[in-house]
Amino acid sequence: MATPAFDLNALRRLPLAERLKLVEDLWDSIAAESPDAAFPVTPELAAELDRRSAEMEANPGLGEPWDQVKARTLRDLRSRQK
């Protein structure tokens, strides 16, 4: 295996919120560069997505905006680090 061009131990020492942001950014870059075939939508997954979409349309107040979920999750993670 090739030697990485970064210090993995230094990355492990980053605060949790920074590591999560790094993972999110890395995942976004992988998804942006990957062909659709790399992330196939099975019939079962399509049916589940359709079910969830219909549920949200029928009950718009049921969910929570992503920015609120993300902020709460990061806040909870930070409080656990203290």
C-alpha positions in Angstrom: 0.0 0.0 0.0 1.3 3.5 -0.9 2.2 5.9 1.8 -0.6 8.5 2.2 0.1 12.1 1.4 -1.3 13.2 4.7 -0.8 12.5 8.4 -3.6 10.1 9.5 -2.7 10.5 13.1 -2.9 14.3 12.9 -6.4 13.9 11.3 -7.4 11.6 14.2 -6.5 14.4 16.6 -8.8 16.9 15.0 -11.9 17.8 17.0 -14.9 15.6 16.3 -16.8 18.3 14.5 -13.9 18.9 12.2 -13.5 15.2 11.4 -17.2 14.9 10.6 -16.9 17.9 8.3 -13.9 16.3 6.6 -15.8 13.0 6.1 -18.8 15.0 4.8 -16.6 16.9 2.3 -14.8 13.7 1.2 -18.1 11.9 0.7 -19.5 14.8 -1.3 -16.4 14.7 -3.6 -16.8 10.9 -4.1 -20.5 11.2 -4.9 -19.8 14.1 -7.3 -17.2 12.1 -9.2 -18.9 8.7 -9.2 -21.1 7.5 -12.0 -24.7 6.8 -11.2 -24.0 3.0 -11.5 -21.8 3.3 -8.4 -24.9 4.1 -6.3 -27.6 1.9 -7.7 -31.2 2.5 -6.6 -32.7 -0.9 -6.1 -36.5 -1.5 -6.5 -36.8 -1.8 -2.7 -35.0 1.4 -2.1 -37.0 3.2 -4.8 -40.2 1.9 -3.1 -39.0 3.1 0.3 -38.1 6.6 -1.1 -41.5 6.8 -2.7 -43.2 5.8 0.6 -41.3 8.4 2.5 -41.9 11.1 -0.1 -45.7 10.4 0.0 -45.6 10.5 3.8 -43.9 13.9 3.8 -46.4 15.3 1.2 -49.3 14.0 3.3 -47.8 15.4 6.6 -45.5 18.3 5.8 -44.9 19.2 9.4 -43.7 15.7 10.2 -40.0 16.2 9.4 -37.3 18.7 10.3 -35.1 20.7 8.0 -31.6 19.3 7.5 -29.8 22.4 8.9 -31.7 22.0 12.2 -31.0 18.3 12.4 -27.3 18.9 11.6 -27.0 21.8 14.1 -28.6 19.7 16.9 -26.4 16.7 16.1 -23.2 18.7 16.1 -24.3 20.5 19.4 -25.0 17.1 21.0 -21.6 15.7 19.9 -19.8 18.8 21.2 -21.5 18.5 24.6 -20.4 14.9 24.9 -16.8 15.9 24.3 -16.7 18.1 27.3 
